[in-house]
C-alpha cells in the first residue's frame, strides 16, 4: 500500500473514531483599524481559553515534560493566553514567544498532516526541529505513534502546507 493511501486511510479512520467531538474555539471580530492580528478561529483552545489546557509551553523544552502552568504566571501572545510554571519561564516566553508556541495552533500535528484538525492530549508531545508539536491521544488512537511510524520530513511538510490553508 502506498504511503499516501495509508495515511489517507488512517486519517479517515481517525475522523470516524473522533465522531462528533467538538472543541471550543473563539472567533473575535476584526479590529476597527483593520489590524491583521492573529485570529483565534484557527487556534485549538479549550473552553477555558488557555492554550495547551494550561500546560507551560516553556517546560516542554526546558525539562522535556508536560507541566501545568499557573494562572499567576500568564502571558498573552497573538490573543492567545498561556500559563507558565514560574516567573522565569514566563520571561523566557515573553522574550521569544515564537520559540515556544505550539506548531499548528496547538492542533494535532498528525491531524494537520492528514489535512484535518484533531484535538490533542497536551501531555502527548514531541519537539521536532525546535518546534513543539502536540498530538491526539485517546483509548483508540495515539497520533504521536502514527507520526513516529512515518517520515518526519514528509509529515511536517504536509502539516505545514495544510496549516497555511486553515490558519488564514
Secondary structure, DSSP 8 states (H G I E B T S, - for coil): --HHHHHHHHHHHHHHHHTT-----------TT------GGGS-B-TT-BBGGGB-HHHHHHTSS--B-EEEEEEEETTEEEEESSHHHHHHHHH-HHHHSBGGGGS-HHHHHTTS----EEEEEEEETTEEEEE-BSSS-BHHHHHHHS-HHHHHHHHHHHHHHHT-
